[in-house]
Amino acid sequence: MRNVLFLLSLLTAGYLLADPQIVPQNKNPPFFKGEKRGKDDEGKSRSLTGKVSDDKDNPATGAVVQLKDTKSLQVRSFITREDGVYHFHGLSTDVDYQVKADMKGASSGVKTLSVFDSRKTAVINLKLEGKK
């Protein structure tokens, strides 16, 4: 009788170990396996916003704001609406970015969002100046 119970317990243990619903498929968390986590899991993303104004401090409607990733040299653009505000989301905290605005021959100076700027949402306002 003992042999039958022992054999039955071995078969049950073997069945439980072979059942994919019971055996954990991912024993290690993503951190240890080198897998990517979501954007906000590690706090590795930030945003940039600001207002573009003309030389008389009026909102610059239709200004083209360009954001340049200084590591990859990729450029993203945003066209301002009536309020002159622009937004860029999902920016890396490990990269410096350069931002500038242009509209009808006027342009702003280039400003930099540094890796040392720890704000989750950085604000950089841009002022357009005419051609010189």
ChimeraX attribute file (.defattr): number of C-alpha atoms within 10 A of each C-alpha:
attribute: neighborCount
match mode: 1-to-1
recipient: residues
	/A:1	6
	/A:2	7
	/A:3	8
	/A:4	9
	/A:5	10
	/A:6	11
	/A:7	12
	/A:8	12
	/A:9	12
	/A:10	12
	/A:11	12
	/A:12	12
	/A:13	11
	/A:14	11
	/A:15	12
	/A:16	13
	/A:17	13
	/A:18	11
	/A:19	10
	/A:20	10
	/A:21	9
	/A:22	10
	/A:23	11
	/A:24	10
	/A:25	8
	/A:26	8
	/A:27	9
	/A:28	10
	/A:29	9
	/A:30	11
	/A:31	9
	/A:32	8
	/A:33	10
	/A:34	9
	/A:35	9
	/A:36	9
	/A:37	10
	/A:38	9
	/A:39	13
	/A:40	10
	/A:41	9
	/A:42	8
	/A:43	11
	/A:44	14
	/A:45	16
	/A:46	18
	/A:47	16
	/A:48	20
	/A:49	15
	/A:50	17
	/A:51	19
	/A:52	30
	/A:53	22
	/A:54	20
	/A:55	13
	/A:56	10
	/A:57	10
	/A:58	13
	/A:59	19
	/A:60	26
	/A:61	17
	/A:62	18
	/A:63	26
	/A:64	20
	/A:65	25
	/A:66	20
	/A:67	23
	/A:68	17
	/A:69	18
	/A:70	13
	/A:71	10
	/A:72	8
	/A:73	11
	/A:74	10
	/A:75	13
	/A:76	12
	/A:77	16
	/A:78	16
	/A:79	18
	/A:80	20
	/A:81	14
	/A:82	10
	/A:83	14
	/A:84	21
	/A:85	22
	/A:86	23
	/A:87	17
	/A:88	18
	/A:89	11
	/A:90	12
	/A:91	18
	/A:92	16
	/A:93	20
	/A:94	12
	/A:95	14
	/A:96	17
	/A:97	23
	/A:98	16
	/A:99	22
	/A:100	23
	/A:101	28
	/A:102	22
	/A:103	19
	/A:104	11
	/A:105	9
	/A:106	16
	/A:107	20
	/A:108	21
	/A:109	13
	/A:110	12
	/A:111	15
	/A:112	16
	/A:113	19
	/A:114	14
	/A:115	13
	/A:116	10
	/A:117	12
	/A:118	11
	/A:119	12
	/A:120	14
	/A:121	17
	/A:122	16
	/A:123	15
	/A:124	16
	/A:125	17
	/A:126	24
	/A:127	21
	/A:128	23
	/A:129	18
	/A:130	13
	/A:131	8
	/A:132	4
